[in-house]
Amino acid sequence: MSRAAWVATNLAVAVAATAVGCMLVITLAPERAGPDRPSPAGALAAVTGHGGSAARAATSALGADAVPSDAGLPTAPVTGRIEVTAPQGGVDFRANGSFAVAWKNTTGEQVDVWLRTDTGHGRSQRLGLVATHAGAGRAGEVIVTLPRVPPGPRYFLEVATTGDGEVRGLSRTFAVTG
């Protein structure tokens, strides 16, 4: 096997391993190095390091576009807006009671609905997930059941993109009665 083919094979293996999230180097080297056989240490140095560098080196050595240009890059952030349209503010709900939550969603992503409470000083806390994977349409509605929480006037709902919650909308505050 020629040196170029040997290096290309090792780099292609490193690129494939990097594409799945880890750096694994499998060296297919002869037992001893010689003038026509490169040393395994040299091959290891060629494929370790940043995955993008290995990918560029492998595609260059293979003379082909084996790896797409966006391989290994993070996905684009979710864009758009979520606006909670129901429930309206100033309404009281009972703990363990059910009611409708509605929203407008321009993200194109599925949403989760969380119950939150205002803890003061501009802070809030998630108390529980009340609806999961509630839809990805431009408008959505779901019936939620509140968990057992202490009575109080400072509760609200968060409708957020599923998983990362990168985009979210908040309802107006409401009271929970005993």
Secondary structure, DSSP 8 states (H G I E B T S, - for coil): --HHHHHHHHHHHHHHHHHTTS--------SS-BTTB--HHHHHHHH-S-HHHHHHHHHHHHTS--S-TTTT---------EEEEES-TT-EEETT-EEEEEEEE-S-S-EEEEEEEEEETTEEEEEEEEESS---SSEEEEEEE------EEEEEEEEEETTT--SEEE---EEEE-
